[in-house]
Amino acid sequence: MPEIARFYGIVIKLFFGDHPPPHFHAVYGEFVGLFNIDTLEIIEGDLPTRARKLVIEWGTINKDELKKMWDKQEFYKLPPLK
């Protein structure tokens, strides 16, 4: 699963052959959460509250790029949260 961003110990990954709805994976240590790209709700797994908030903040900034990436099935790196 290609890594598309990394910030504050959180790794964001995307996999096109995965199940709907369009989503991305956030990995933080032993925690993994799947986030819906459209709603940014966690749809599977769990992350600590602070990590979840950082992922949602990052996802809000990059939502349009994530949608494009999912629709075109082209991977590229996105900027980290600063």
Residue pairs with C-beta under 8 A, 6 or more apart in sequence:
1 13
1 14
1 15
1 25
2 13
2 14
2 15
2 75
3 11
3 12
3 13
3 77
4 12
4 13
4 14
4 24
4 69
4 75
4 76
4 77
4 78
5 11
5 12
5 58
5 62
5 77
5 78
5 79
5 80
6 12
6 80
7 54
7 58
7 80
7 81
7 82
8 51
8 54
8 81
9 28
9 29
9 51
10 26
10 27
10 28
10 51
10 54
10 55
10 58
11 26
11 27
11 28
12 24
12 25
12 26
12 27
12 55
12 58
12 78
13 24
13 25
13 26
13 27
14 24
14 25
14 66
14 69
14 70
14 75
15 25
16 70
16 73
21 36
21 37
21 38
21 43
22 36
22 37
22 38
22 66
22 67
22 70
23 34
23 35
23 36
23 37
23 43
24 34
24 35
24 37
24 59
24 66
25 32
25 33
25 34
25 35
26 32
26 33
26 34
26 35
26 47
26 51
26 55
28 47
28 48
28 51
31 45
31 46
31 47
31 48
31 51
32 45
32 46
32 47
33 42
33 44
33 45
33 46
33 47
33 52
33 55
34 42
34 43
34 44
34 45
35 41
35 42
35 43
35 55
35 56
35 59
36 42
36 43
37 59
37 63
37 66
37 67
37 70
38 63
38 67
40 56
40 59
40 60
40 63
42 52
47 55
54 81
57 81
58 80
58 81
59 66
61 81
62 78
62 79
65 78
66 78
69 75
69 76
